[in-house]
Amino acid sequence: MGEDRLGATPMRLLWIVPGLATAALAACGSGAPPDSARPAAAKQWTIGIYAGPSPLRLAPAEGASQPALSPADVTDLAADVAAHPFLAVADGRYHLFFTVKNTKAKEGGIGWADSPDGLRWTYRKIVLDEPYDLAYPFVLRDGDEWYMIPETHTEPTLRLYRATRFPDRWTFEKELLRGDRYISASVVRFRDAWWMFVGRPGNATLRLFRAPDLKGDWTEHPRSPIVADDLNTARPAGRPLVVDGVLYRLAQDCHPTYGNRVLAFRVDEITPTAYRETPIEPPLVEASSRGWNSDAMHHVDAHPIAPNRWLAAVDALGR
């Protein structure tokens, strides 16, 4: 998806052909061609559900299909991408907001699915669309209101939307930042301030901003960019985590291939003037070399749902 290259292989300059020509049947006999003559399935970005005792210890959730949602589930667009899932829980139901894209037609928007248990999902519809690309729909609740900060990487702006009827009606609320291409903006309230981690085109730079409240004036941190010239650790990969009072940021590893795994960094110090972090091992998720997540996994959104029980929406590139 533009800067995200969704719909592509993780090699940053290659694009997947969505379908291959059907191999001719052998002249003798009938029925399906042998395996060697069958067309290879196109690789796609899809969405899975993971779980674990901690957001730093996740595995495929028992009872959930992997993938849990795919482009084939989208009913209002001939989609070939379903990615960047963000979870929300309201009124006893689980909601999922994610990037929907038809890369050939250059169409898409923000899709919505819901679930009674967080494991079995039903696609509903596209709930936000604009004349330009939308992706990475960072959904959060602040007070009694639900907000969304989608990526608009083709436009020099970062926009905040508010739900007028959660989960399916959203209206533009405020421009948060202007003057750059803001990639995968991820916000968190921590120690009486709001913090924003946001990438730049190229996936090698991470900027840091601070605000007194979500809709307040965002100012860039004096140490920003906090990551420069590093494809392995810069680009945000989902919602920042606060676990036992400790803040963690998530990053895509984009080298040697795009989005091949998600890394966590413990934030050791974050103040109006200082920032320090430490990488945490192992990766939260990573490509498996086979199946639905063979080539890449580049997003995690984890939520506590019970004591010692976390549920996470992830995405992956594979067949």
C-alpha positions as CSV (number, residue, x, y, z in Angstrom):
1,M,0.0,0.0,0.0
2,G,2.1,2.8,-1.3
3,E,4.9,3.2,1.2
4,D,3.9,-0.1,2.8
5,R,4.2,-2.1,-0.5
6,L,1.4,-4.3,0.6
7,G,0.5,-6.8,-2.0
8,A,4.2,-7.3,-2.7
9,T,6.8,-9.8,-1.8
10,P,8.9,-8.5,1.1
11,M,11.8,-7.7,-1.2
12,R,11.3,-4.0,-1.4
13,L,11.5,-3.6,-5.2
14,L,9.5,-6.5,-6.4
15,W,5.7,-6.8,-6.8
16,I,3.7,-10.0,-6.9
17,V,1.6,-10.8,-10.0
18,P,-1.8,-11.5,-8.4
19,G,-2.4,-14.5,-10.6
20,L,-0.5,-16.9,-12.8
21,A,-1.7,-18.3,-16.1
22,T,-3.4,-21.7,-15.7
23,A,-1.2,-24.5,-16.9
24,A,-2.5,-26.5,-19.8
25,L,-3.8,-29.9,-19.1
26,A,-1.9,-32.8,-20.4
27,A,-3.2,-34.1,-23.7
28,C,-3.8,-37.6,-22.2
29,G,-6.3,-38.1,-19.5
30,S,-8.7,-35.7,-17.8
31,G,-9.1,-34.1,-14.3
32,A,-6.7,-31.8,-12.4
33,P,-3.2,-31.3,-13.7
34,P,-0.3,-32.8,-11.8
35,D,1.2,-30.6,-9.0
36,S,4.1,-29.5,-11.1
37,A,1.6,-28.1,-13.7
38,R,-0.7,-26.2,-11.2
39,P,-0.3,-22.4,-10.9
40,A,1.2,-21.2,-7.7
41,A,-1.2,-19.4,-5.4
42,A,-0.6,-15.7,-5.2
43,K,0.9,-14.4,-1.9
44,Q,-1.4,-12.2,0.1
45,W,-1.4,-10.1,3.3
46,T,-3.9,-11.7,5.7
47,I,-4.8,-11.3,9.4
48,G,-4.3,-13.8,12.2
49,I,-5.1,-14.0,15.9
50,Y,-2.5,-14.8,18.5
51,A,-2.7,-15.2,22.3
52,G,-0.5,-15.7,25.3
53,P,0.2,-14.9,29.0
54,S,2.0,-11.7,28.0
55,P,2.2,-9.6,24.8
56,L,5.9,-10.5,24.7
57,R,5.0,-14.2,24.6
58,L,2.5,-14.8,21.8
59,A,1.5,-17.9,19.7
60,P,-1.4,-18.8,17.4
61,A,-4.6,-18.7,19.5
62,E,-6.3,-22.0,20.1
63,G,-9.7,-22.0,18.4
64,A,-8.8,-19.3,15.8
65,S,-8.3,-20.1,12.1
66,Q,-5.0,-18.9,10.7
67,P,-5.6,-16.6,8.9
68,A,-8.7,-15.4,10.7
69,L,-9.5,-12.9,8.0
70,S,-8.3,-12.7,4.4
71,P,-9.0,-10.5,1.3
72,A,-11.5,-13.2,0.2
73,D,-13.7,-12.2,3.3
74,V,-14.1,-8.6,2.1
75,T,-17.5,-8.3,0.4
76,D,-17.6,-4.7,-0.7
77,L,-14.3,-4.6,-2.6
78,A,-12.4,-7.0,-4.8
79,A,-9.6,-6.9,-2.2
80,D,-6.1,-8.5,-2.4
81,V,-4.8,-7.1,0.9
82,A,-6.0,-7.3,4.5
83,A,-3.4,-6.0,6.9
84,H,-2.6,-3.7,9.9
85,P,-5.3,-5.0,12.2
86,F,-6.3,-3.0,15.3
87,L,-8.5,-4.4,18.0
88,A,-11.2,-2.7,20.1
89,V,-13.5,-4.2,22.7
90,A,-16.9,-2.6,23.3
91,D,-20.2,-3.7,24.7
92,G,-19.1,-7.3,25.0
93,R,-18.0,-7.6,21.4
94,Y,-14.6,-7.6,19.7
95,H,-14.0,-5.3,16.8
96,L,-11.2,-5.3,14.2
97,F,-10.2,-2.3,12.0
98,F,-7.7,-2.9,9.2
99,T,-6.3,-1.9,5.9
100,V,-8.3,-3.2,2.9
101,K,-6.8,-2.7,-0.6
102,N,-7.2,-3.7,-4.2
103,T,-3.6,-3.0,-5.4
104,K,-4.4,-3.4,-9.1
105,A,-7.4,-1.0,-9.1
106,K,-5.7,1.2,-6.5
107,E,-8.9,1.2,-4.4
108,G,-9.3,0.6,-0.7
109,G,-10.2,1.9,2.7
110,I,-10.5,0.9,6.4
111,G,-12.4,-2.3,6.9
112,W,-14.3,-3.5,9.9
113,A,-15.0,-7.0,11.2
114,D,-16.5,-8.1,14.5
115,S,-16.5,-11.2,16.7
116,P,-18.3,-12.6,19.8
117,D,-15.1,-14.1,21.3
118,G,-12.1,-12.6,19.4
119,L,-11.4,-15.8,17.6
120,R,-14.2,-16.2,15.0
121,W,-14.6,-13.1,12.8
122,T,-17.2,-11.8,10.4
123,Y,-16.4,-9.1,7.9
124,R,-18.9,-6.3,7.9
125,K,-17.9,-3.4,5.6
126,I,-15.5,-0.5,4.8
127,V,-16.2,2.2,7.4
128,L,-13.8,4.9,6.3
129,D,-12.8,5.9,2.8
130,E,-11.1,9.0,1.4
131,P,-10.0,10.1,-2.1
132,Y,-6.4,9.1,-1.1
133,D,-4.9,6.0,0.4
134,L,-5.8,5.0,4.0
135,A,-3.9,2.4,6.0
136,Y,-2.8,1.5,9.5
137,P,-6.1,2.5,11.3
138,F,-4.8,3.1,14.8
139,V,-8.0,2.9,16.9
140,L,-8.1,4.0,20.6
141,R,-10.5,5.1,23.3
142,D,-10.0,8.4,25.1
143,G,-12.5,9.0,27.8
144,D,-16.0,8.2,26.4
145,E,-14.9,8.7,22.8
146,W,-13.4,6.4,20.2
147,Y,-10.8,7.8,17.8
148,M,-8.9,6.6,14.8
149,I,-5.6,7.8,13.4
150,P,-5.2,6.3,9.9
151,E,-2.0,6.6,7.9
152,T,-2.4,8.9,4.8
153,H,1.0,8.4,3.4
154,T,0.3,10.1,0.0
155,E,-0.7,13.3,1.8
156,P,1.4,15.7,4.0
157,T,-0.9,15.4,7.0
158,L,-1.8,13.2,9.9
159,R,-5.6,13.3,10.6
160,L,-7.7,12.3,13.7
161,Y,-11.2,10.9,13.2
162,R,-13.9,10.4,15.9
163,A,-16.6,7.8,15.9
164,T,-20.0,9.4,15.8
165,R,-21.5,5.9,16.0
166,F,-19.0,3.3,17.0
167,P,-17.9,1.2,15.2
168,D,-19.2,2.1,11.8
169,R,-19.5,5.9,11.5
170,W,-16.4,8.1,11.6
171,T,-15.9,11.8,11.0
172,F,-12.9,14.0,10.6
173,E,-12.0,15.6,13.9
174,K,-8.7,17.4,13.7
175,E,-5.4,17.6,11.9
176,L,-2.7,16.5,14.3
177,L,0.5,17.1,12.2
178,R,1.3,18.7,8.8
179,G,4.3,19.1,6.7
180,D,5.7,15.5,6.2
181,R,4.6,12.0,5.1
182,Y,3.6,10.4,8.4
183,I,4.0,6.6,8.4
184,S,2.2,4.3,10.9
185,A,1.6,6.8,13.7
186,S,1.3,5.0,17.0
187,V,0.3,6.9,20.1
188,V,0.2,6.0,23.8
189,R,-0.6,7.8,27.1
190,F,2.2,7.3,29.5
191,R,3.1,9.2,32.7
192,D,0.7,12.0,32.3
193,A,1.6,12.8,28.7
194,W,0.8,11.6,25.2
195,W,3.6,10.2,23.0
196,M,3.6,9.5,19.3
197,F,6.0,7.3,17.5
198,V,5.8,7.9,13.7
199,G,7.9,6.8,10.7
200,R,9.0,8.6,7.6
201,P,9.0,7.3,4.0
202,G,11.9,4.9,3.4
203,N,11.2,2.9,6.7
204,A,14.6,3.9,8.2
205,T,13.6,6.9,10.4
206,L,11.5,7.2,13.6
207,R,10.3,10.5,14.9
208,L,8.9,11.1,18.4
209,F,6.3,13.7,19.4
210,R,4.7,14.7,22.7
211,A,1.4,16.4,23.6
212,P,-0.5,17.2,26.8
213,D,-3.6,15.5,25.4
214,L,-4.7,13.6,22.3
215,K,-6.2,16.6,20.6
216,G,-3.6,19.0,21.9
217,D,-0.6,20.6,20.2
218,W,2.0,17.9,19.3
219,T,5.6,19.0,19.5
220,E,8.6,17.1,18.3
221,H,11.0,15.7,21.0
222,P,14.5,17.3,21.0
223,R,16.0,13.9,20.6
224,S,13.9,13.2,17.5
225,P,14.5,11.3,15.3
226,I,15.2,8.6,17.8
227,V,16.1,6.2,15.1
228,A,17.9,7.2,11.9
229,D,19.2,5.3,8.9
230,D,18.1,1.9,10.3
231,L,15.8,-0.3,8.4
232,N,15.8,-3.0,11.1
233,T,14.3,-0.9,14.0
234,A,12.6,2.3,12.8
235,R,9.1,1.7,11.4
236,P,6.3,1.2,13.9
237,A,4.6,-2.2,14.0
238,G,1.5,-1.7,16.1
239,R,0.3,-0.3,19.4
240,P,2.8,0.6,22.0
241,L,2.5,-1.5,25.1
242,V,2.4,-0.7,28.8
243,V,3.1,-3.9,30.8
244,D,3.6,-3.6,34.6
245,G,4.2,0.1,34.3
246,V,6.9,-0.4,31.6
247,L,6.5,1.1,28.1
248,Y,7.5,-0.9,25.1
249,R,7.5,0.3,21.5
250,L,7.1,-2.2,18.5
251,A,9.1,-2.0,15.3
252,Q,9.1,-3.8,12.0
253,D,12.4,-5.3,10.8
254,C,12.6,-4.2,7.2
255,H,16.0,-5.7,6.3
256,P,17.0,-7.8,4.5
257,T,13.3,-8.1,3.5
258,Y,10.3,-5.9,4.2
259,G,8.4,-6.6,7.4
260,N,10.0,-9.9,8.1
261,R,9.4,-9.7,11.9
262,V,8.2,-7.5,14.8
263,L,10.7,-6.4,17.5
264,A,10.0,-5.0,20.9
265,F,12.0,-2.2,22.6
266,R,11.8,-1.5,26.3
267,V,11.6,2.3,26.9
268,D,14.0,2.9,29.8
269,E,13.6,6.7,29.8
270,I,11.1,9.0,28.2
271,T,10.9,12.6,29.4
272,P,10.5,16.0,27.7
273,T,14.2,16.0,27.1
274,A,15.5,12.4,27.2
275,Y,14.9,9.1,25.5
276,R,16.5,5.7,25.9
277,E,15.5,2.2,24.9
278,T,16.7,-1.4,25.0
279,P,15.9,-4.1,22.5
280,I,14.0,-7.2,23.8
281,E,14.5,-10.7,22.6
282,P,13.0,-12.8,21.0
283,P,10.9,-11.2,18.3
284,L,7.2,-11.0,19.1
285,V,6.3,-12.6,15.7
286,E,8.3,-13.5,12.6
287,A,8.0,-15.1,9.2
288,S,7.8,-18.9,9.3
289,S,9.0,-19.8,5.8
290,R,5.8,-21.7,5.0
291,G,2.0,-21.3,4.8
292,W,0.0,-18.1,5.5
293,N,2.9,-16.4,7.3
294,S,5.8,-17.7,5.2
295,D,7.3,-14.4,4.0
296,A,6.6,-11.6,6.5
297,M,4.8,-10.7,9.8
298,H,4.9,-6.9,10.4
299,H,2.2,-5.9,12.9
300,V,1.0,-6.8,16.4
301,D,-1.9,-5.2,18.4
302,A,-2.1,-6.9,21.8
303,H,-4.8,-6.3,24.5
304,P,-5.2,-7.8,28.0
305,I,-8.6,-9.7,28.1
306,A,-8.2,-11.5,31.5
307,P,-5.5,-12.0,34.1
308,N,-2.4,-13.4,32.4
309,R,-4.3,-13.6,29.1
310,W,-3.6,-11.3,26.1
311,L,-5.2,-11.4,22.7
312,A,-3.4,-10.0,19.7
313,A,-4.3,-9.3,16.1
314,V,-1.3,-9.8,13.7
315,D,-0.8,-9.8,10.0
316,A,1.3,-11.9,7.6
317,L,2.3,-12.4,4.0
318,G,2.1,-15.9,2.6
319,R,0.0,-18.3,0.7
